Amino acid sequence: MRRTLPAVAAMVLAFGVAGCAGTGLSFLGAGEAHTTASNRAQANADAQRLLAMVRVPAGSVVAATPHDTGFEQTGDFVGGASASATASRTWIIHDDTYRALSFVVAHLRKGSRLMGTGSGSPGGYVEQMRYWPPVRGILDGRWLEITAYRLGTRAYLTARTQSQWVVTRRASERIPANVKKVTIKVTNASGRAIDQLTITKPQIVHRLVRLYNSLGVIQPGTMSCPLERGGSLALGFYGSATKVIATATSSTSATATWPPSTAAWECFPIAFRLEGHSYPSLSGNVITPLAKLIHAKP
């Protein structure tokens, strides 16, 4: 049976936290040298590299945008990926649109996967969208859309690329190492407290700080989130018996295994405050690691 975090918290209260010190958790993302600015530069270069790999049939010539058909528009063409660089190029082709599209796809560098296809009016267009694996901590979504279509007496092929950079968390937004105590409070969907506990054992406190410092920030996007009536998990990090250094509050339903940079975490943000200031919401699954930390099945 799948346990919820309130059940996990109850187990902590029952067994105490003294037996948790041997938990071998792996914390990722802390201490990386990448910045949002450097990732943005990498995305701009990547969008150009993806475009440069496009080979077109012999006799094709680069064309100015013939008309506003929508196929040639630059800018984001993948929803929910606003922090991204784009590039676009259109050719006049002297071939059947299906054959031209097949030629381009056949000559792409290996490593991409088919994301989707399309065909129809106007102009009897055919298209493919392909994607490349992310670059951890630097690039997330990396897409190439290839569309072949007819307009009047001519045939065209347009390639558009989009490379999404990872927005990073600054070092100043991380919890300091001098935390002495962590409080955990779990409430249900109605806001009623289910469980509360206080952790003072240094090894466990240190692991909790590391866990939250390993989280990334919510990536820019526009998600249509479902109605969510889960409870909440609230942690308080104390520098002394009474001084709160940081707080982190999240939904108890945030148990997905998506990569931290996935835009869908926008539906399950971890509200974060440090030294009295609010910072960008954090992303990621903290429920499962917390359960592992106390030797319980999530």
N, C-alpha and C positions, 0 to 999 in steps of 0.2 A: 504494500500500500504506500502511496506517495505521501510523505509528511509535509506539512506546511511549516513555515518558519515559526509560527507560534508554538507548534509542537516542539521544534528544535530548542526554542528559548526555554520551554518548560523543562527539557532535559538538562539544560545548563544549570537551572536552578536546583534540579534534583541531585545531580552528580557533583556540582561545583565545578570550577574551572581549573582546579589544580592538576587534573590529569591530562590536560590538553597540550602540554608543552612540547611533546614529541611530534606534533603534526608537521609533515613535510610539505608545506604549501609552496607552489611555484608562482611568484609574482612577476608579471610582465609589464613592460612599459615605463618603469621608473628609470630616471637617469639618462634617457636617450638625448642625444645632442641635436636632434632635428628641431627646427622651429617652423612656425607657420609660414614665415617669409621664405625660408629655404625650400620648404615643400611646395610653395606656390611657384617658385622658379623651376623646380623639377617638373611640375605639372605642365608649365608652358613649353618646356623642352620636349616633354613626352608627347604632347598633342602634335607637335611638329614632326616628331619621329614616326608616330603612327601614320600621319598623312604621307610622309616621305616613302613609306614602304608600298604604297599603292602603285602598281604597274598597270598601265592601260594598254589596250590593243594597239598594234602598229598603225600609224597614220592618224592617231588621235591628237588633237591640239588643245592647249589650254584656252578656255574661253572666259570672257567676262560673264557675269551672271546674266543669262539671256532674258529672263522675266522673273517676276516674283511668284514663282510656282509653289514656294514653301520648301522645296527640296534643297535650295541653295542657302537658306537662311543660316547665318552663323549664330553663335550663342548656344546656350544649353539646350540639348534636344532630349536629354534624359531627365525626367522629373526628379525633384528632391536632391539635386546635386549642384547647388548653386555655387559652391566653392570649387569651381573648376575652370580649366583653360580649354579653349576650343580652337579648331582650325578647319578650314574648308577650301575645296578646290573643285572647279567644274571643267570638264573636257567636252569638246564636240567629238563624237565618235562616228566612225563609218562602219557600223556593224549592227547586227540585231541586238536589241537590248538584253535578251536572255543570254546570248553568247558573250556579250561584253561583261555582264555581271559574273558569269562563270569564269571568265578569263581572270578577272581581278581576284576573285576568291582563291583560285588555284595558285596564284602567284604571291599570296601573302606569306609572310614569314610564319613558321610553325609556332604554336603556343596559344593561338586564339581558339575560342569556342563560339559556336553559333548561339546567339541569344534570341533571334527571332527573324522572321521573313515577312514580306508583304508584297502585294500586287494589286493592280486595279487602275481606276481612272484617277486623275486626268493623265492622258498621254499613254495609257497602258504601261504604267511604271512597274518595275520589279525591284526589290531591294532586299538586302540582308543587313542585320546588325550583329556585330561580333564583339567579344570582350576579351581582355587579357587579364591575367592574374594581378592582384594588387601588389604593391611593394610595401612591406610591413613598415608602418610608422611614417610613410612618406606619401604614397599614392593609394587611393582606394579604388573607385570605379575608373575603368579605362575602356573606352568604347570607340568603335569605328562603324559608321553607317554608310553603306554604299547603295546608291540609287541610280538606276538606268531608266531613262524615259524619253519619250518623243514629244517634241513641241514644234508644231507646224511641219515643215519638211525636213527637220533635222532631229538627230538623236543626241542625247547628252548623257553624261555620267558624272555624278557628283559624289565626292567622298567628304564626309564630315567626321571629325574626331572630337572627343571630349575626354579630358583627364582630370579626375577629382583629387585635389590635394587634401591631406589630413590636417585638420586644425589641431594644434598641439596645446598642451597644458604647460603654462610657464612654471618655472621652479618656485616662484613666489606664491603660487597657488597650492602648494603642498603643505601638509600638516608637519609641523616641526617635530623633532625627535624627542623632545622633553615631556611627552605625555606621560602622566602618572596613573591616570584612571580613565576607563571608558564605560559609559553607561549605555545600555540598550533598552529601548522601549518598543514594544510591539502592540499595535492597536488593530481592531477590526475595521471593516468598511464603514461602520457607524461612528468610529472615533473612540470606541470604548477600549480601555487598556486591557490587553490580554495577559501580557507578561512584562516584567521589568527585571533587570539584573545589573549588577555593577561588577566590573572586572578590574582588578588591581594587580594581578600576577604579571610581572614585567614581561615575561616571554610572550604572553598572550596579547598584552597591550601593544607590544612592538609589532607583532604580526598583523594586528588590526590596522595599525597606522600604515604599515607597508601595503596592505591590501587596498586601502582607500587612496594611497599615494600612487598606486599602479594604474588607477583608472584614467581613461581619457576624458575629453569633453564631448558633449553632444555635437555632432557634425551638422552644419547648416543644411536645411532641407525643409520641405513642406509635406508633412505626412497627414494622412487622414486616419486618425487614431480611433479605435473602437472604444465604446463605453467601457470603462474599467472600474470595477468596484472592489478591488482588493484592499487589504489593510495597508498599514504603513510600518516601516522599520525606521526608527530614529536612533542615531548614535550620537553621543556627546563625548568629545575628547577633552580631558581636563589636564591643565598644567600643574594644578595643585588640588587640594581637596575640594575647593570651591570655585576655582577659576576655569571657565569653559574657554578653550582655545578654538575649537571648531565643532561644527555640527553637520551631519549628513542625514538626509531623510529621503527614503525611497519607497516604492510600492513593494509589497510582499509578493506580487505577481511577476516581478521582473526576474524570471528564472530561465530565460531563453539562452541559447548557446551561440547567438550571433557574434561575429567579431565586434570588438568595442567601437570601431568606427562606423558601424552600420547605422544608417539614418533612422532606422526603425526604433532605436533607443530613445528617439525624441518622444515616443509615447510612454516611456518609463524613465523619466529623468530622475537623477539623484540631486536634489537641491543641496547646495553646499555653501556654508558660511565659514569664514576664517577671520579670527580677530575682529569680529563684529561687522565684517563686510561680506556682501553676497558676491559670489563668483559664478561664471558659467556653469550650468548643470553638468554633472558628470554622467558617464555612460558605462554600462557593463552590468554583469550579473554578480552581485555580491552575496546573494542568497545561498548559492551552492558552496562557495568558499567558506562562508560562515558555518554552514552545516558540517563541512569537512573539518573545520577547525576544532569542533567539539566532538569529532568522531561519531557523527550521526548521519544517517542517510537522508538526503533532502527530499 
